[in-house]
């Protein structure tokens, strides 16, 4: 990717780039829709990424070409527009950095990505963190993972209009090789959790797609806020399972099921981190299976394709567990699989999913990688 992006930069701008940035996607092993409820999540940065080659401009313009989209982004730092499409994430981060008082310098660049778009692997947050890293490099100010994660979330919430939590930006900013991160989304403290030995993380793209701005994502967040108000707290993080069980009979059915997912999911994340730390892949897999049931029945964010893919994965020899991953309504599933069975697992899932759905899946083993970084 570095060679490709360097060559394309030279084609567009007639010289070699000064800098190259890599920003990974992410897969969430467990902990869905808990981040905006101030809860716990357990994602890892993956070895698919956005690559951005750039150089400083002497004027106050940002020009960014993408090898994956037709129209470039081109705007002045003194007049940041709404551009629509992928450019909204570039403009949104620029706006949020300016609002926070960061000194901004112009730059020009070329980017490409091998993160599947709309698959629940956080291609948008990867773009946000790549852009933030680019501004920090040309502006010569330090990149703080925590602060830039908040900048990315502000861009997504207030500029793009998707009421997402902060998990995606945080793991992409702060990911660690060979580890997932247990992130407390209230204070953004994080603890490295090793991937269990002898296992592989397999991502299965169902070839169905979602969008945070036009799916039920914002609706689910509003429903969680309504449920939190019933309990008299700001976030469902503050409701214990015992309190939920005691007071649940007084709730309407929808609020009861939505809050049950979030409260039980927070417990599963904490248990999963401990299981992984002990190398207990069997327990981790069971927690993943339980998480999927909760998302399917209580939070209602799966679809037929996601359910079929998870059921196929769970039926394969060597699979410890599988679940939907990401915001839901389409995208990817994730499985924890015994190393020696990965080859046949991938082969079986690919053929059997295609037979059941007539859709062409993408199935790939993913390694846990470091977060956004300057490569050159």
N, C-alpha and C positions, 0 to 999 in steps of 0.2 A: 504493500500500500504506500509506503514511503517513496518508493521509486516512481509509482504512478502519479502520486500527487505532486512530486517535484517536477516531473515532466510536464504535467498539465499547467502548473503555475508558470513555467517558462513559456509555454505556448500562449497563455493569456497575457502575460506581463513582460515578456522579453528578457527575463533574468531569473536567476535562481532565487528561491525564497530565503528570507533571513531566519525564519523560525518554522518549526513544525510542531503541532499539538495533536495529541491523541486523547480522545475522550470515550471511554467504554460505555456500552449499554449495561443493563443490569438484569438479573433475574431474581425475583423474590422467592426464597425457599419456603417461607411461611410468614403470615402476618398481613392479611389483605384488608384494606380499608380501615386499618387501625391507626395509620399515621396521622390523619386529620382528626382523629379522636384522642390525640395525645398519648397513644399507646406504644406498643413495641413491634418491631419488624426485624426480619432476619434475611436481608438481601446479600447478594454478592455481585461485584463487578465482573463482567464476562469478557471473553477474548474476541468480541466483535465490537467495532468502534467506529466513531467518526474521526477522520484524519483531516486536519486543516493546515495547509501551508500558507504562510502570510509574510508580509513585510510592512514596515512603517510607511505611512504617507506623510508628506509635509503639510498637506492641507487637512481640513477637518471632515474628510469624507470616509465612509466605509463602503467598500465594494467587495462583494463576495459572490463568487460563482460556485455553483454546485454541479458536479458531474451527474447527479441523480435527478435534477429538476431543470426545466427549460430556462426560466427567467432568473437573472441574477438579482441580488439585493444591492441597492445603490442609494445612499441617502447621506445627508449632512448631519453632523452631530448637533448642529444648531436648529435642526428642524426634522425631528424623528417622526416618520409617518407610520400609519397602519398600512402594511403592504399586502396582507392576506397570505395564506399558505404558510410555507416554511419560513418565509421572511419575518413573520410575526414574532417568532422566537428570538431572532437576531435583534430586531428592533426593541422587543420587550426587555431583554437583558440590558441593552444599551440605555434605555430609559430608566430602568431600575438602578443601574450603577450611577447615572447622573443624579437621580433623586437622592441617593445615599451620599453624594458629595465626592465620589471618586473622580480624579482627573482623567479625562478621556482624550486619547489621541487617535487620529485616523489611521486606518490600515486597509490593505487590500489582500484578498486571499482566494484560494480555491479549496473546496472541500469535497470529500466523498465518504461513503459509509457502507459497511456491510451489515449494519443492524437492520433487521426487517422492520419496515415502517408500519405502525399501527398494530403491532403484534403483542404489545404489552411488555416490551423489552426496553422501553424508555429512550427511544431515539430522540424525542423532543428534549428531554432533560440532558441527554448527552450533548446535543447542539447548544443548549444553554450554557453548560459548563465549558464547552470548547470556546465559545464566544467570550465568556468571562475570563478564561485563561488567556486568550489572545489580548484582551484589553489590559490585563495585568502585565503582560510581557512588554507590549509597546509603551505602556505608561510607566513602567519601572516601579510598580508598587506590589507589595507582597500579596500573594494569593492565599487567603484563609479559607479552608474547606468549609467551615461552619458558616462564615459570613457569606461566601459565594453561594452556598446552598440556599440560604435565605433570599439572596438576590434572585436566584433562579425561580424559587417558589413565588416571589412577588411578581415576577414577569409573567408566570403562568396564570396566577390568580387574577391580577389586576390589569394586565395588558391583553393576554390571550383570552381570558374569560373562562378558564377551567379551574374549578375550586379544588385542586389537588393538594395533597399533603406534601411533606418535605422529604419523604424517603428517597425518591429517585435521585434528586439533586445531591443528597447527602452521601449516598453510596458511590455515586459517580465521582464526587469530589474527593472522597476519603477512602475508597476501596483499598484492600490489601491482598497481595498475591496469596493464593492457597487458603484463603479464609473468607468466610462470610462475616458480616458485622451485625452484632446485636445492637440495635439503635433504639434508645429511649427518645421518642419523638417529642417529649415535653422539654427536655433540657439539651437534647442532641448529644448526650454522652454516648459513647460507643465502645464496645468490647469485641476484640477479634475472637472469632469462633472457628476452629479448624474444621475443614471438610473431613468426615470420617475416612480413615485409611481403608483402602481396598474398595472404594466406591467411586462412581462417576456421576456427575450431574448431567442429565440429558434433557435438552429443550426440544419440544415438539410443537412446531407451528401448524396450527389447524387450517391455515389459509382462509380463515374468516377474520374480519377486521372490526375494530372499534375506533371511536373517537371520544376523547374525554368531554369535548364541548357539545356533542350531539347525541351521546349515549345517555344512559341513566345515571352516570357518575355524579353529576351535580345534584340530582334528585336523591340519591342515596345519602349524600352528605347532609342535605336538608332534613331527611328523615332521622338521621342520627342526632342532629341538633334538637329536634323535637323530642326525641327519647331522652336526651340528657336533661332537657328542661323538666320533664316529668319527674326525674330523680332529684332535681334541684341542684345539679352540678353543671359546670361549664363544659365538661367533656365526659364521654362514657368511660374513659380511663379510670375515673374516680368511683365507679360502681363495682363493688365486689360481686362475685357469683352468688354468695349467700344473700346479699341485699337484693340482687335481681330476682332470685327465686322467691324471696319473701314478698316482693312488691309486684312481681310480674302479673298476677291475676287481675290487678286493677288497670292494666294497660290494654289498649286496642291491639288486635292481632298483629297488624303490620309493625307497629312500634316494638312489640314484644319480640318478634322474630329478628328484626334488624338489630336491636340491642343485644339479644342473646348471641348473635354471631360475633359482634365486636368484643363483648366481654369474655366469651369463651375463647375467642381467637387470641386475645392477649395472653391468656393462661397457656395456650398451646405454644406460643412463641417462646415464652420463658422456659417451658419444659423442653422444647426443641433445642434451645441453646445448651441446656445442661446435658441432654442426650448426646448431641454432637461433640461436646467437650469431652465426654466419656467414651467417644467412639462407638456409641450405641446406634447403629444404623437401623436396626429393627424398630426401636422405639421412635426414632425420627420419622421413619416411613409411615408408621401407624398414625402419627400426628398429622402428617401431610394428607393421608387419606381422610381423616376426620375433618380436617380443614376444608377439603373439597365438598364434603357432604354439607357442611355448614354454609358454604358459599352457594351451593346449589339450592338448598331447601329454605334456609333462613334469610340469606341476603339476596338470593335470586339474581345472581350476576353471571351465571354460566349460560351456555346455549347448547343445542344438541351436539354440535361438533366438539366442543370442549368436553362434554360428558362422555361421548364415544371415545375420544382420545384417552381420557383418564382411565376409563374402564378397560380399554385394550392394554394400556401400560400396566395396570395393576394385575392383569391376568398373565403377564409374561414371567417366565422363570428368571429369578435374579432381581426382580423389581421389589425394592423395600417399600415404596410408596409413591404416589403421584397425585398431583393437584393442578387445578387451574392456577395461573400466575398472572399478575397484572391487574388492571382495573376491571376487567371482565367484559362480557358481551361479545367476545371474540378474542382472537389472538392465540396465545401459547399456553401450553401446559408444561410442567416440569416434573421429572422423576429422579429418584435416587436409585441407582442401579449398581449391582455387584460388578466389579471391574471385568471379570472374566466372561460375563454374559453380555457385555455392551454391544458387541458386533451383531449377534443374533437378535438382540433387543431392537436395535435400530432397523435392521432388515425386516423384522416381523411387523413392527409398528408402521413402517412405510407402506408395505404391501396391504396389510389388513385394514388400515384406515382408508386407503384409497378404494379398496373393495367395498367398504361399508358406506362411503360418502360420495364417491366419485370425485373427491377433491384431492389435489396433489399436495401432500404435506412436505415440510422440510424438517428433518430430524437431525440434530447434531449434538455431539458431546461438547460441553463447555468447561473451560478451566476458569478458576477464580483469579482475577488479575488486579493489578494496582489501579487506582483511580486516575483522573485526568492528569496528564503530565506533558511537559515539554520534551520532545524527542530530539529537537535540534535548535 
